[in-house]
Amino acid sequence: MFRKKRKYEDEVHNWDIPKEGLYLGNILKNSAAFYMDENELSKHMIIAGSTGSGKSIAAQVICEELLKKDIEVMVFDPTAQWSGMLKPNEDKKIIRSYKKFNLKLQNNNGFSASIIRLKRLSLGAGKKEKLTIFDTSELSTLQLEAIIHTIIEYHFNNAKETQKLTRVIIFEEIHRILKKFGGSGEALNDIERAVREFRKWGIGIILISQVLEDFVGAIRANIATELQFKTSYEPDLKKIQTKYGDKITKSVVMAKTSHTLFHNSEYNIGVPFFLQVRPPMHQIERLSKEEYARYLDIRRKLDDNNANEHAYSALFQGKYDLAESYLDSNM
């Protein structure tokens, strides 16, 4: 019966649900739209769940919302999955779901993105863009840890104090740096420093992981928002049970794809509740192998030839022929 009805054992109190901000999706209990204050992300977020539960799509939806508000996003992507951000969604099944979320087909679009495949320990100068995707697929775990250290150290040395969110850094599959997956533990220390201090600089961190259990102590204590998607991972379920009780735990186990338990003490009088994350406006599949290779090849040529901003802008929008024409005129 539970599986058929998908009845989530949560409580919803509408009086402290905001009416503007980042539109994440609809509250499952009453179908009301849920908006999150973007400045809450300066207090950081962790998104957890099993493979295929919808956690990466949720992060990409948040990314879309941030870009619409002109907030810079940096993504560390080990699978090139985020490359699909460049292209508009054309999936008819997803498009049919737009009406439920009051989304309009004409808002379907890709997002201009600077993609950099990292092959060394240096991030490189790069070209500034609101969305920068660092492809870390060719890095070892220890090299990834070094990159995390570099980016966090950079912000410690260069960030300025502000009360508004200015940048969000997203780490995909962050569980890869855990000791049981070959990490040294040093990157966890860097992340702990970041979640303690970045708030005063308006910099938010989103950690995406299959597990919550290993992000304990100071890291979890300094993360204000948790999105828990479906999981059967026993250590995480025990923690959920201890924190929220048996009914919420059962609901998490049986959750559908794109349904998530949302918790932030500023919302719903601090009680967790279930959301259905809205569908994305961009293509959820990564770029084809051929298109991705073409993007990276043109990017390499632009970097090598000190190309002008028009060429980079064309590439970042996926206008490859135009980018190459600018490149030809530069050579």
C-alpha positions in Angstrom: 0.0 0.0 0.0 2.8 2.4 0.9 4.5 1.9 -2.5 1.3 2.5 -4.4 0.3 5.7 -2.7 3.8 7.1 -2.1 2.5 8.7 1.1 5.3 10.6 2.7 5.1 10.8 6.5 6.1 14.5 6.9 4.5 17.6 8.2 4.2 20.9 6.3 3.6 24.3 7.9 3.0 26.9 5.2 3.4 30.1 7.1 7.2 30.2 6.9 7.6 29.0 3.3 8.9 31.9 1.1 7.3 33.0 -2.1 10.4 34.0 -4.0 14.0 33.0 -4.3 15.4 29.8 -6.0 12.5 27.8 -7.3 13.5 24.2 -6.4 10.2 22.4 -7.0 6.9 21.6 -5.4 6.1 20.5 -1.8 4.6 17.0 -2.2 2.2 17.3 0.7 0.3 20.2 -0.8 1.7 20.8 -4.3 2.8 24.3 -3.3 5.8 25.8 -5.0 8.9 25.9 -2.8 11.4 28.8 -3.0 14.7 28.9 -1.1 16.5 32.1 -0.3 19.7 32.0 -2.3 21.6 33.5 0.6 21.0 30.4 2.6 23.4 28.6 0.2 26.3 30.7 1.8 25.6 28.4 4.7 26.2 25.4 2.4 24.3 22.3 1.3 24.8 18.6 1.0 22.9 16.4 -1.4 22.9 12.7 -0.9 21.3 9.6 -2.3 21.8 6.5 -4.3 22.7 6.4 -7.9 19.8 7.5 -10.2 17.8 9.0 -7.3 18.0 12.5 -8.8 20.7 14.3 -6.7 22.7 15.6 -9.7 19.6 16.9 -11.5 18.7 18.7 -8.3 22.1 20.4 -8.2 21.7 21.3 -11.8 18.3 22.8 -11.2 19.8 24.9 -8.4 22.6 25.9 -10.8 20.0 27.1 -13.3 18.3 29.2 -10.7 21.5 30.7 -9.5 22.6 31.6 -13.1 19.2 33.3 -13.6 20.1 35.5 -10.6 23.5 36.2 -12.1 25.3 34.3 -9.4 28.6 32.6 -10.4 28.8 28.8 -10.2 31.8 26.6 -10.3 31.4 22.8 -10.8 33.9 20.1 -10.3 32.6 17.3 -12.4 34.3 13.8 -12.6 32.0 12.4 -15.3 31.3 15.3 -17.8 27.6 14.9 -17.0 27.3 18.7 -16.5 28.3 19.4 -20.2 24.6 19.0 -21.1 24.0 22.4 -19.4 25.0 24.0 -22.7 22.0 22.6 -24.6 18.2 23.1 -24.2 16.1 20.3 -23.0 14.2 18.5 -25.8 13.0 15.5 -23.9 9.3 15.3 -24.6 8.5 13.4 -21.4 10.2 16.1 -19.3 8.6 18.8 -21.3 5.1 17.3 -20.6 5.9 17.7 -16.8 6.4 21.4 -17.1 2.8 22.3 -16.7 2.8 20.8 -13.2 5.5 23.2 -12.2 4.2 26.2 -14.0 7.2 26.2 -16.4 6.9 27.4 -19.9 8.4 25.7 -23.0 9.8 28.9 -24.3 12.0 29.1 -21.2 13.8 25.9 -22.4 17.4 26.8 -22.9 21.0 25.9 -22.5 23.4 27.9 -20.4 26.6 29.4 -21.5 29.5 27.5 -19.9 33.2 27.5 -19.8 34.4 23.9 -19.7 38.0 23.1 -18.7 39.3 19.6 -18.7 41.9 19.4 -15.9 45.0 17.4 -16.6 47.4 19.0 -14.1 47.3 20.2 -10.6 46.9 23.8 -11.7 43.4 25.2 -12.4 44.9 27.6 -15.0 43.8 31.1 -15.7 40.8 30.2 -17.8 38.2 32.7 -19.1 35.6 34.1 -16.8 32.1 32.9 -17.2 29.1 32.7 -14.8 29.2 28.9 -15.1 32.6 27.2 -15.1 32.7 23.4 -15.3 36.0 21.7 -14.4 36.1 18.2 -15.9 38.2 16.2 -13.4 37.7 12.8 -15.1 41.4 12.5 -15.9 42.6 13.3 -12.3 43.6 10.7 -9.7 42.0 11.0 -6.3 45.2 12.6 -4.9 45.3 15.0 -7.8 41.6 15.9 -7.1 42.5 16.5 -3.5 45.2 18.9 -4.6 42.8 20.8 -6.8 40.3 21.1 -3.9 43.1 22.5 -1.8 44.1 24.9 -4.5 40.6 26.3 -5.1 39.8 26.6 -1.3 43.2 28.3 -0.6 42.6 30.7 -3.5 39.4 31.9 -1.9 41.0 32.2 1.5 43.6 34.5 0.0 41.4 36.5 -2.4 37.7 36.6 -1.2 36.2 39.8 0.2 33.5 40.0 2.9 29.9 40.4 1.8 26.5 39.5 3.2 25.2 38.4 -0.2 25.8 35.2 -2.0 28.2 35.8 -4.9 29.5 32.3 -5.8 28.6 28.7 -5.3 31.1 25.9 -5.7 29.7 22.4 -6.4 31.7 19.2 -5.8 30.1 16.2 -7.6 30.7 12.7 -6.2 32.6 14.2 -3.3 32.6 10.7 -1.6 35.5 9.9 -3.9 37.9 11.8 -1.6 37.0 9.7 1.4 39.7 7.4 2.8 37.8 4.2 2.0 37.8 5.3 -1.7 41.5 6.1 -1.7 41.6 9.7 -0.3 44.1 10.8 2.1 41.7 12.8 4.3 43.5 16.1 3.6 40.7 17.4 1.3 38.2 16.8 4.0 40.2 19.1 6.2 40.2 21.7 3.5 36.4 21.4 3.1 36.0 21.7 6.8 37.9 25.0 6.7 35.8 26.2 3.8 32.4 25.5 5.4 33.5 27.2 8.6 34.7 30.4 6.9 33.2 30.9 3.4 29.9 32.3 4.7 31.4 35.7 5.5 32.6 35.9 1.9 29.3 35.0 0.3 30.6 31.8 -1.0 28.5 28.6 -0.8 29.5 25.0 -1.2 27.3 22.2 -2.4 28.6 18.7 -1.7 27.0 15.8 -3.7 27.6 12.4 -2.4 26.1 8.9 -2.3 26.6 8.9 1.5 26.1 11.2 4.4 27.7 9.1 7.1 31.3 10.1 6.4 30.6 13.9 6.5 30.3 14.1 10.2 31.5 16.5 12.9 32.5 20.0 11.9 31.5 19.6 8.2 27.9 18.5 8.9 27.6 21.0 11.8 28.4 23.9 9.4 26.1 22.8 6.6 22.6 24.3 6.9 20.7 22.5 4.2 20.4 18.8 3.5 18.7 17.1 0.6 18.3 13.4 1.1 17.2 11.4 -1.9 16.3 7.7 -1.8 18.9 5.5 -0.2 19.3 2.0 1.1 22.7 2.7 2.7 22.3 1.3 6.2 24.6 3.7 8.1 22.8 6.7 6.6 19.4 5.2 7.4 20.4 4.8 11.0 21.4 8.4 11.2 18.1 9.5 9.6 16.2 7.3 12.0 18.0 8.8 15.0 17.4 12.3 13.8 13.9 12.1 12.3 12.3 8.8 13.4 11.0 5.6 11.8 8.3 7.2 9.5 10.7 9.6 7.8 13.2 6.8 7.4 10.7 4.6 5.7 9.7 7.4 3.4 13.3 8.0 2.4 13.7 4.3 1.6 10.6 4.3 -0.6 11.1 7.7 -2.3 10.6 8.1 -6.0 13.3 9.5 -8.3 13.4 13.3 -8.0 11.7 13.2 -4.6 13.8 14.4 -1.8 13.7 15.1 1.9 14.5 18.7 2.5 15.8 20.0 5.8 16.9 23.5 6.8 16.1 24.9 10.2 14.9 28.2 8.6 12.0 26.5 6.8 8.9 24.6 8.0 9.7 25.4 11.6 12.8 23.3 11.3 10.8 20.1 10.4 12.0 18.1 7.3 9.6 17.7 4.4 9.5 16.1 1.0 9.9 18.0 -2.3 9.6 17.0 -5.9 12.5 18.8 -7.6 11.3 20.7 -10.7 12.4 19.4 -14.1 15.5 21.1 -15.7 15.4 23.5 -18.6 18.6 22.2 -20.1 19.6 18.8 -21.6 20.1 16.2 -18.8 22.3 14.0 -20.9 25.9 14.9 -21.3 27.1 16.1 -24.7 27.8 13.4 -27.2 31.4 12.1 -27.2 31.9 13.8 -30.6 30.5 17.1 -29.6 32.3 17.2 -26.3 35.6 16.4 -28.0 34.9 19.2 -30.5 34.2 21.7 -27.7 37.5 20.7 -25.9 39.5 20.9 -29.1 38.3 24.4 -29.9 38.8 25.4 -26.3 42.5 24.2 -26.5 43.0 26.1 -29.8 41.5 29.3 -28.4 43.7 29.1 -25.3 46.8 28.4 -27.3 46.2 31.3 -29.7 45.1 33.9 -27.1 41.8 34.3 -28.9 39.5 37.3 -28.4 36.4 37.3 -26.1 34.0 36.9 -29.0 35.5 33.5 -29.9 35.2 32.3 -26.3 31.6 33.6 -26.0 30.6 31.7 -29.1 32.2 28.5 -27.8 30.6 28.8 -24.4 27.2 29.0 -26.1 27.9 25.9 -28.2 28.3 27.9 -31.5 31.2 25.9 -32.7 31.4 27.1 -36.3 31.3 30.7 -35.2 34.0 30.1 -32.6 36.2 28.5 -35.3 35.6 31.4 -37.6 36.8 33.9 -35.0 39.8 31.6 -34.4 40.7 31.5 -38.1 40.6 35.3 -38.3 43.0 35.5 -35.3 45.6 33.1 -36.8 
